[in-house]
Amino acid sequence: MPRLCGVWQLRSGETAGINPAYIRTSSYSEMLLAPSDFFAGLRKGLKAKLPAALRGFRTTRGRGRLIKVYFEQPAFHYEAWHHTGAGRLEVGLHFEASAAENQAAFDFFRARMVEVKARLPRAELEPWDRGWSRLYETAQAARLDEDVLARAVECMATYVVTLQPLLEEFMRRRDENS
């Protein structure tokens, strides 16, 4: 099975024993990306899309199909997570620190949701698993392809540009009060 520019390309009629994550669609321009190629492309695309002042982020790959992007504290990070079972891609800002810090971040952003929704109309803020919280949205993504990648880069860049100044304000206030 030849690999071309980070995507797997099948020869006509090849399907048996192939991981469905690597099966091409009917068009060569819509070839599916391996998760590692998708998330590497997301990191690279985000670096190119963000203003220079926001290009100094760091990344970590989580287990499975996700990437975390952060600036100062890994516990407060942007995340892209492919929920394969639901066929959705989640993009958002996650608060995964202590329960008290997460609640403080939740309260800070809840008070600013009108401002957030002006730039991110599909964003939702909710408490989540293990005392964590997230400010996020999901989009249809049954598979990881170049179209989903382009939309993910655009969405995550908008989240970072919109929310990072607010996150920095939250952390500055938190540090002043401690």
Secondary structure per residue as TSV (DSSP state, phi and psi in degrees):
chain	resnum	aa	ss	phi	psi
A	1	M	-	360.0	109.3
A	2	P	-	-69.8	146.9
A	3	R	E	-111.6	129.6
A	4	L	E	-128.3	116.5
A	5	C	T	51.6	43.0
A	6	G	T	83.8	3.7
A	7	V	E	-123.4	154.6
A	8	W	E	-89.6	136.1
A	9	Q	-	-119.8	126.6
A	10	L	-	-92.4	146.2
A	11	R	-	-77.9	155.5
A	12	S	T	-50.9	128.2
A	13	G	T	85.9	-8.2
A	14	E	-	-78.3	121.5
A	15	T	-	-149.6	-31.9
A	16	A	T	-60.7	128.1
A	17	G	T	73.7	8.8
A	18	I	-	-92.4	132.6
A	19	N	-	-59.4	124.6
A	20	P	G	-59.0	-18.8
A	21	A	G	-66.8	-15.6
A	22	Y	G	-114.1	11.1
A	23	I	-	-82.8	131.7
A	24	R	-	-75.7	155.2
A	25	T	-	-85.6	-172.7
A	26	S	S	-68.9	-17.8
A	27	S	S	-115.8	137.0
A	28	Y	G	-61.5	-28.1
A	29	S	G	-75.7	-10.6
A	30	E	G	-115.2	39.1
A	31	M	-	-73.3	144.5
A	32	L	B	-75.3	146.4
A	33	L	B	-102.5	141.4
A	34	A	-	-64.6	146.6
A	35	P	H	-52.5	-41.5
A	36	S	H	-63.4	-38.0
A	37	D	H	-71.1	-38.2
A	38	F	H	-60.8	-51.0
A	39	F	H	-72.0	-30.4
A	40	A	H	-65.9	-40.8
A	41	G	H	-65.8	-35.7
A	42	L	H	-64.9	-45.1
A	43	R	H	-61.0	-47.1
A	44	K	H	-64.9	-44.2
A	45	G	H	-64.5	-38.9
A	46	L	H	-65.0	-43.1
A	47	K	H	-58.2	-40.9
A	48	A	H	-74.1	-32.6
A	49	K	H	-82.0	-31.9
A	50	L	S	-74.1	152.9
A	51	P	-	-61.7	154.4
A	52	A	G	-52.0	-38.8
A	53	A	G	-65.5	-17.2
A	54	L	G	-110.9	10.9
A	55	R	-	-86.0	-1.5
A	56	G	-	-88.8	25.9
A	57	F	-	-74.6	163.6
A	58	R	E	-117.1	159.1
A	59	T	E	-132.4	154.0
A	60	T	E	-138.2	145.8
A	61	R	E	-96.5	128.5
A	62	G	-	-84.7	176.7
A	63	R	S	-64.4	143.5
A	64	G	S	78.5	-139.8
A	65	R	S	-106.0	68.6
A	66	L	E	-152.6	158.4
A	67	I	E	-135.6	142.2
A	68	K	E	-113.8	134.3
A	69	V	E	-120.8	126.3
A	70	Y	E	-144.0	164.7
A	71	F	S	-112.2	-65.6
A	72	E	S	-102.9	-52.8
A	73	Q	-	-118.7	121.6
A	74	P	T	-58.6	-24.5
A	75	A	T	-67.7	-25.3
A	76	F	E	-110.0	101.9
A	77	H	E	-140.7	158.2
A	78	Y	E	-88.3	147.1
A	79	E	E	-140.8	140.4
A	80	A	E	-118.3	126.3
A	81	W	E	-137.5	119.8
A	82	H	E	-88.6	112.0
A	83	H	E	-89.6	92.7
A	84	T	T	-62.2	-42.0
A	85	G	T	-61.4	-37.6
A	86	A	T	-89.2	-12.1
A	87	G	T	65.3	38.7
A	88	R	E	-130.1	152.1
A	89	L	E	-114.3	123.5
A	90	E	E	-96.5	135.3
A	91	V	E	-130.6	131.6
A	92	G	E	-178.4	-177.8
A	93	L	E	-104.2	124.4
A	94	H	E	-110.3	141.8
A	95	F	E	-112.4	105.7
A	96	E	-	-127.7	46.1
A	97	A	S	-100.8	-148.8
A	98	S	-	-69.7	161.5
A	99	A	H	-58.2	-40.3
A	100	A	H	-67.0	-43.8
A	101	E	H	-65.6	-40.6
A	102	N	H	-63.4	-41.1
A	103	Q	H	-65.5	-40.3
A	104	A	H	-62.7	-42.5
A	105	A	H	-64.8	-44.0
A	106	F	H	-57.0	-48.8
A	107	D	H	-63.5	-41.9
A	108	F	H	-59.1	-49.5
A	109	F	H	-73.7	-32.4
A	110	R	H	-60.0	-38.6
A	111	A	T	-69.6	-11.8
A	112	R	T	-118.0	16.1
A	113	M	H	-65.1	-29.7
A	114	V	H	-62.9	-45.3
A	115	E	H	-63.5	-44.1
A	116	V	H	-63.0	-47.1
A	117	K	H	-64.7	-24.3
A	118	A	H	-62.4	-33.1
A	119	R	H	-102.5	-26.6
A	120	L	-	-128.1	74.7
A	121	P	T	-62.8	-22.4
A	122	R	T	-94.8	0.7
A	123	A	-	-69.4	139.7
A	124	E	E	-126.2	141.4
A	125	L	E	-111.4	126.7
A	126	E	E	-151.8	148.7
A	127	P	E	-68.1	153.1
A	128	W	-	-139.5	-161.9
A	129	D	G	-59.7	146.7
A	130	R	G	57.5	27.4
A	131	G	G	80.5	8.1
A	132	W	-	-83.0	169.1
A	133	S	E	-138.7	162.5
A	134	R	E	-150.2	148.8
A	135	L	E	-119.5	108.1
A	136	Y	E	-155.0	174.1
A	137	E	E	-147.6	162.2
A	138	T	E	-124.9	157.0
A	139	A	E	-138.1	154.7
A	140	Q	E	-58.3	129.6
A	141	A	-	-160.5	72.3
A	142	A	S	-61.6	-28.2
A	143	R	S	-145.5	160.9
A	144	L	-	-94.4	109.1
A	145	D	B	-132.7	-176.7
A	146	E	H	-66.2	-33.3
A	147	D	H	-65.7	-46.2
A	148	V	H	-62.2	-39.7
A	149	L	H	-61.4	-47.0
A	150	A	H	-61.1	-42.4
A	151	R	H	-67.7	-36.7
A	152	A	H	-65.9	-42.6
A	153	V	H	-60.6	-47.8
A	154	E	H	-61.1	-46.2
A	155	C	H	-65.5	-47.7
A	156	M	H	-65.7	-38.4
A	157	A	H	-61.3	-40.9
A	158	T	H	-65.6	-39.7
A	159	Y	H	-61.5	-46.9
A	160	V	H	-64.6	-48.4
A	161	V	H	-62.7	-38.5
A	162	T	H	-76.5	-44.7
A	163	L	H	-95.0	-24.1
A	164	Q	H	-61.4	-42.5
A	165	P	H	-60.0	-37.4
A	166	L	H	-69.2	-41.3
A	167	L	H	-62.2	-41.4
A	168	E	H	-64.5	-38.8
A	169	E	H	-63.1	-44.6
A	170	F	H	-58.0	-48.6
A	171	M	H	-66.6	-36.6
A	172	R	H	-63.6	-46.6
A	173	R	H	-64.0	-40.4
A	174	R	H	-60.9	-45.2
A	175	D	H	-68.1	-34.7
A	176	E	H	-67.8	-31.2
A	177	N	T	-90.1	-1.5
A	178	S	-	-101.5	360.0
